[in-house]
Amino acid sequence: MPDLTEQQVSELTFAAEAAAVLPSQRAVLPTLCNMARVDPQTGRKANTALLLDLLRGDKEGLRAALQVAARILAGDTRPDGQVVSVGNSAHDPLMMLAHDIIQLSMRGETDRAWAQVQQHPASRQAAVLSVLASYLNYHFAGLDPLVLAATE
């Protein structure tokens, strides 16, 4: 995955601003956008630092970032409403949790999504946000998850 272009970053920022409806969500937009703008592989070190900052703060920051990412990604579903799996990790528990968060967000059940995330240790919570940031990168880079899944 490449880093996003300035045009793609602009589209990501616009979508994130539209998805952030609460002040706590607006506060995490720079972190979320910075995570999604970089290649998930080459930007891993920078993203880890951003995740650690979120984890060191109150849990509301992490919750807000998860909510905004899920709201943006809610449109990336198959016609039957299921979240599209990317690549060969479709049955990975972390991916399943990320998918559940998106689906619950689509149904307006953000509290239930957060309750599900809170059942996991902080490291797994951060990893789920990392997965969602990667999905945002795919989405705004113009890569279709269906095509990616079909080619692997």
Backbone as numpy.savetxt, mean C-alpha at the origin, in Angstrom:
# Nx Ny Nz CAx CAy CAz Cx Cy Cz
11.24 -2.98 -11.10 10.40 -1.80 -11.10 11.28 -0.56 -11.10
10.96 0.38 -11.94 11.71 1.63 -11.91 11.15 2.60 -10.87
11.95 3.60 -10.54 11.40 4.71 -9.76 10.34 5.38 -10.62
9.36 5.97 -9.98 8.30 6.65 -10.73 8.84 7.93 -11.35
8.30 8.29 -12.51 8.66 9.55 -13.15 7.96 10.69 -12.40
8.35 11.92 -12.71 7.72 13.07 -12.06 6.22 13.11 -12.35
5.81 12.77 -13.57 4.39 12.74 -13.92 3.67 11.68 -13.08
4.26 10.51 -12.94 3.66 9.44 -12.16 3.58 9.82 -10.68
4.62 10.49 -10.18 4.61 10.95 -8.79 3.50 11.97 -8.59
3.31 12.83 -9.57 2.24 13.81 -9.50 0.88 13.13 -9.42
0.68 12.09 -10.24 -0.58 11.34 -10.22 -0.76 10.61 -8.88
0.31 10.04 -8.37 0.27 9.38 -7.06 -0.11 10.38 -5.97
0.53 11.53 -5.98 0.25 12.56 -4.97 -1.20 13.00 -5.04
-1.70 13.22 -6.24 -3.09 13.64 -6.42 -4.04 12.56 -5.88
-3.78 11.30 -6.21 -4.63 10.20 -5.73 -4.57 10.09 -4.21
-3.38 10.25 -3.65 -3.22 10.16 -2.19 -3.97 11.30 -1.50
-3.87 12.49 -2.05 -4.59 13.63 -1.46 -6.10 13.41 -1.52
-6.57 12.82 -2.60 -8.00 12.54 -2.72 -8.44 11.44 -1.76
-7.54 10.50 -1.48 -7.89 9.37 -0.62 -7.78 9.71 0.87
-7.05 10.75 1.19 -6.86 11.13 2.59 -7.99 12.05 3.02
-8.87 11.55 3.85 -10.03 12.34 4.27 -9.89 12.87 5.70
-8.99 12.33 6.47 -8.79 12.76 7.86 -7.45 13.47 8.01
-7.34 14.39 8.95 -6.05 15.06 9.17 -4.89 14.08 9.44
-5.17 13.01 10.17 -4.11 12.02 10.45 -3.64 11.34 9.16
-4.55 11.20 8.20 -4.18 10.60 6.93 -3.36 11.57 6.09
-3.72 12.83 6.13 -2.96 13.85 5.38 -1.53 13.95 5.90
-1.35 13.75 7.19 -0.03 13.86 7.80 0.95 12.80 7.30
0.46 11.65 6.88 1.35 10.57 6.44 1.54 10.53 4.92
0.91 11.44 4.20 1.03 11.42 2.73 2.47 11.52 2.24
3.30 12.42 2.81 4.69 12.46 2.32 5.42 11.12 2.49
5.21 10.47 3.62 5.86 9.17 3.86 5.37 8.13 2.87
4.06 8.02 2.72 3.49 7.03 1.82 3.93 7.28 0.38
3.87 8.52 -0.06 4.27 8.83 -1.44 5.76 8.59 -1.67
6.59 8.91 -0.67 8.02 8.64 -0.81 8.30 7.14 -0.90
7.53 6.35 -0.14 7.71 4.90 -0.20 7.31 4.36 -1.57
6.21 4.85 -2.11 5.67 4.32 -3.37 6.42 4.84 -4.59
7.11 5.94 -4.47 7.76 6.54 -5.64 9.04 5.81 -6.05
9.65 5.08 -5.12 10.93 4.42 -5.43 10.73 2.95 -5.79
11.65 2.45 -6.56 11.67 1.04 -6.91 11.68 0.23 -5.62
10.76 -0.74 -5.47 10.70 -1.52 -4.22 12.00 -2.25 -3.87
12.80 -2.59 -4.88 14.06 -3.29 -4.61 15.18 -2.32 -4.26
15.43 -1.35 -5.14 16.55 -0.45 -4.91 16.25 0.57 -3.82
14.98 0.82 -3.53 14.61 1.78 -2.50 14.34 1.15 -1.15
14.72 -0.10 -1.00 14.42 -0.84 0.24 15.01 -0.17 1.48
16.24 0.30 1.39 16.88 0.91 2.56 16.14 2.19 2.98
15.81 3.03 2.02 15.09 4.27 2.33 13.70 3.96 2.87
13.03 2.97 2.28 11.69 2.61 2.75 11.72 2.02 4.15
12.76 1.27 4.46 12.89 0.71 5.81 13.01 1.84 6.83
13.77 2.87 6.50 13.91 4.01 7.40 12.56 4.71 7.60
11.79 4.86 6.52 10.47 5.49 6.63 9.53 4.63 7.48
9.59 3.31 7.29 8.75 2.41 8.08 9.11 2.48 9.56
10.41 2.52 9.85 10.84 2.61 11.24 10.34 3.90 11.89
10.37 4.99 11.13 9.84 6.26 11.67 8.36 6.13 11.99
7.62 5.47 11.12 6.19 5.27 11.38 5.97 4.41 12.61
6.76 3.36 12.76 6.61 2.45 13.89 7.01 3.10 15.21
7.96 4.02 15.16 8.39 4.72 16.38 7.35 5.72 16.86
6.54 6.19 15.94 5.47 7.13 16.31 4.29 6.35 16.87
3.19 7.05 16.99 2.00 6.35 17.47 1.44 5.47 16.34
0.64 4.54 16.72 0.08 3.59 15.75 -0.86 4.25 14.75
-1.33 5.44 15.07 -2.26 6.13 14.16 -1.60 6.47 12.83
-0.31 6.75 12.84 0.39 7.03 11.58 0.41 5.83 10.67
0.74 4.68 11.22 0.74 3.45 10.44 -0.67 3.13 9.96
-1.63 3.27 10.84 -3.02 3.00 10.48 -3.47 3.92 9.34
-3.15 5.21 9.44 -3.54 6.17 8.41 -2.89 5.84 7.07
-1.61 5.46 7.09 -0.92 5.12 5.84 -1.55 3.88 5.20
-1.87 2.88 6.01 -2.54 1.68 5.49 -3.90 2.02 4.89
-4.64 2.90 5.55 -5.97 3.26 5.06 -5.89 3.99 3.72
-4.97 4.94 3.60 -4.83 5.69 2.36 -4.39 4.77 1.22
-3.39 3.94 1.48 -2.92 3.03 0.44 -4.03 2.09 -0.01
-4.76 1.54 0.93 -5.85 0.62 0.58 -6.94 1.33 -0.21
-7.24 2.55 0.16 -8.28 3.30 -0.54 -7.88 3.56 -1.99
-6.62 3.90 -2.22 -6.13 4.13 -3.58 -6.19 2.83 -4.38
-5.78 1.74 -3.75 -5.68 0.46 -4.46 -7.02 -0.26 -4.61
-8.05 0.23 -3.99 -9.34 -0.44 -4.05 -9.85 -0.57 -5.48
-9.37 0.26 -6.38 -9.78 0.17 -7.77 -9.07 -0.93 -8.55
-7.99 -1.47 -7.99 -7.24 -2.52 -8.68 -7.78 -3.89 -8.34
-8.96 -4.17 -8.81 -9.59 -5.45 -8.52 -10.06 -6.09 -9.82
-10.30 -7.36 -9.74 -10.86 -8.07 -10.88 -12.35 -7.74 -10.97
-12.99 -8.09 -12.08 -14.43 -7.81 -12.19 -15.27 -8.44 -11.08
-14.80 -9.53 -10.48 -15.57 -10.15 -9.40 -15.29 -9.51 -8.03
-14.49 -8.44 -8.03 -14.23 -7.70 -6.80 -13.06 -8.22 -6.00
-12.39 -9.25 -6.47 -11.24 -9.79 -5.75 -9.99 -8.99 -6.08
-9.12 -8.85 -5.11 -7.86 -8.14 -5.31 -6.96 -9.01 -6.17
-6.29 -8.38 -7.12 -5.43 -9.11 -8.04 -4.10 -9.43 -7.36
-3.70 -10.69 -7.39 -2.41 -11.10 -6.84 -1.32 -10.79 -7.86
-0.19 -10.33 -7.38 0.92 -10.04 -8.26 1.95 -11.15 -8.14
2.26 -11.76 -9.26 3.32 -12.75 -9.30 2.99 -14.04 -8.58
4.03 -14.74 -8.18 3.88 -16.08 -7.63 3.70 -16.09 -6.11
3.44 -14.94 -5.52 3.28 -14.89 -4.07 1.81 -14.79 -3.66
0.94 -15.29 -4.52 -0.50 -15.14 -4.30 -0.98 -15.79 -3.01
-0.30 -16.82 -2.53 -0.77 -17.51 -1.33 0.09 -17.20 -0.11
0.95 -16.22 -0.21 1.78 -15.81 0.90 0.88 -15.14 1.95
1.03 -15.49 3.24 0.17 -14.90 4.28 0.23 -13.37 4.33
1.40 -12.80 4.06 1.54 -11.35 4.06 0.73 -10.73 2.92
0.79 -11.36 1.76 0.01 -10.88 0.61 -1.48 -11.03 0.88
-1.85 -12.11 1.50 -3.26 -12.32 1.82 -3.76 -11.23 2.77
-2.93 -10.87 3.74 -3.31 -9.80 4.67 -3.44 -8.47 3.93
-2.50 -8.18 3.04 -2.59 -6.95 2.24 -3.87 -6.93 1.42
-4.21 -8.06 0.82 -5.44 -8.16 0.03 -6.67 -7.96 0.90
-6.65 -8.55 2.07 -7.78 -8.39 2.99 -7.98 -6.92 3.36
-6.90 -6.21 3.59 -6.98 -4.80 3.94 -7.64 -4.02 2.81
-7.24 -4.29 1.58 -7.82 -3.60 0.43 -9.30 -3.92 0.32
-9.65 -5.21 0.42 -11.05 -5.60 0.28 -11.92 -5.02 1.39
-11.44 -5.04 2.62 -12.20 -4.45 3.71 -12.37 -2.94 3.51
-11.35 -2.30 2.98 -11.44 -0.88 2.69 -12.50 -0.61 1.62
-12.55 -1.46 0.63 -13.55 -1.32 -0.43 -14.96 -1.37 0.14
-15.13 -2.17 1.16 -16.45 -2.33 1.77 -16.69 -1.33 2.90
-15.74 -0.42 3.12 -15.91 0.59 4.16 -15.66 0.08 5.56
-14.97 -1.05 5.69 -14.72 -1.65 6.99 -13.27 -1.40 7.44
-12.91 -0.13 7.51 -11.52 0.20 7.86 -11.17 -0.17 9.29
-12.13 -0.07 10.21 -11.86 -0.47 11.59 -11.57 -1.97 11.68
-12.31 -2.74 10.93 -12.09 -4.19 10.92 -10.73 -4.53 10.29
-10.37 -3.78 9.24 -9.06 -3.99 8.61 -7.94 -3.70 9.61
-8.07 -2.59 10.34 -7.06 -2.24 11.32 -6.99 -3.27 12.44
-8.14 -3.77 12.87 -8.17 -4.80 13.92 -7.42 -6.05 13.45
-7.58 -6.38 12.19 -6.88 -7.55 11.64 -5.37 -7.31 11.61
-4.96 -6.10 11.24 -3.53 -5.77 11.20 -2.93 -5.80 12.60
-3.66 -5.30 13.58 -3.15 -5.22 14.94 -2.91 -6.59 15.59
-3.44 -7.62 15.00 -3.22 -8.98 15.54 -1.79 -9.45 15.27
-1.05 -8.71 14.47 0.29 -9.10 14.08 1.34 -8.22 14.75
2.56 -8.73 14.88 3.62 -7.91 15.47 3.93 -6.70 14.58
4.58 -5.71 15.17 4.88 -4.46 14.46 5.65 -4.70 13.16
6.56 -5.67 13.17 7.34 -5.92 11.96 6.46 -6.38 10.80
5.47 -7.20 11.08 4.55 -7.66 10.03 3.62 -6.54 9.60
3.24 -5.69 10.54 2.41 -4.54 10.19 3.16 -3.64 9.20
4.42 -3.40 9.49 5.24 -2.58 8.59 5.43 -3.27 7.25
5.60 -4.58 7.27 5.77 -5.32 6.02 4.53 -5.22 5.14
3.35 -5.23 5.75 2.12 -5.09 4.96 2.08 -3.72 4.29
2.46 -2.67 5.00 2.50 -1.35 4.38 3.52 -1.33 3.25
4.63 -2.03 3.42 5.63 -2.11 2.37 5.05 -2.79 1.12
4.27 -3.83 1.32 3.62 -4.52 0.19 2.66 -3.56 -0.52
1.87 -2.83 0.26 0.92 -1.90 -0.34 1.66 -0.78 -1.09
2.79 -0.32 -0.55 3.58 0.70 -1.24 4.12 0.15 -2.57
4.52 -1.11 -2.57 4.96 -1.73 -3.82 3.82 -1.81 -4.83
2.64 -2.17 -4.34 1.47 -2.20 -5.22 1.19 -0.82 -5.81
1.34 0.23 -4.98 1.15 1.58 -5.49 2.18 1.89 -6.57
3.41 1.46 -6.36 4.45 1.67 -7.36 4.06 0.99 -8.67
3.61 -0.27 -8.61 3.17 -0.98 -9.81 2.05 -0.22 -10.50
1.08 0.20 -9.70 -0.10 0.87 -10.25 0.28 2.15 -10.99
1.06 3.01 -10.34 1.37 4.30 -10.95 2.48 4.21 -11.99
3.23 3.12 -12.02 4.19 2.89 -13.08 3.50 2.35 -14.34
2.21 2.07 -14.20 1.44 1.61 -15.36 1.54 0.11 -15.60
1.97 -0.63 -14.61 2.07 -2.08 -14.76 0.78 -2.73 -14.28
0.20 -3.51 -15.11 -1.06 -4.18 -14.81 -0.78 -5.45 -14.02
-1.30 -5.56 -12.79 -1.06 -6.77 -11.99 -1.52 -8.05 -12.69
-2.57 -7.97 -13.49 -3.01 -9.15 -14.24 -1.95 -9.63 -15.21
-1.31 -8.68 -15.88 -0.26 -9.04 -16.83 0.95 -9.58 -16.09
1.33 -8.94 -14.97 2.45 -9.44 -14.18 2.19 -10.86 -13.68
0.99 -11.11 -13.21 0.65 -12.44 -12.69 0.69 -13.47 -13.82
0.24 -13.10 -14.99 0.19 -14.03 -16.12 1.58 -14.37 -16.64
2.53 -13.45 -16.50 3.87 -13.68 -17.05 4.77 -14.45 -16.11
4.39 -14.59 -14.85 5.26 -15.33 -13.91 4.86 -16.78 -13.79
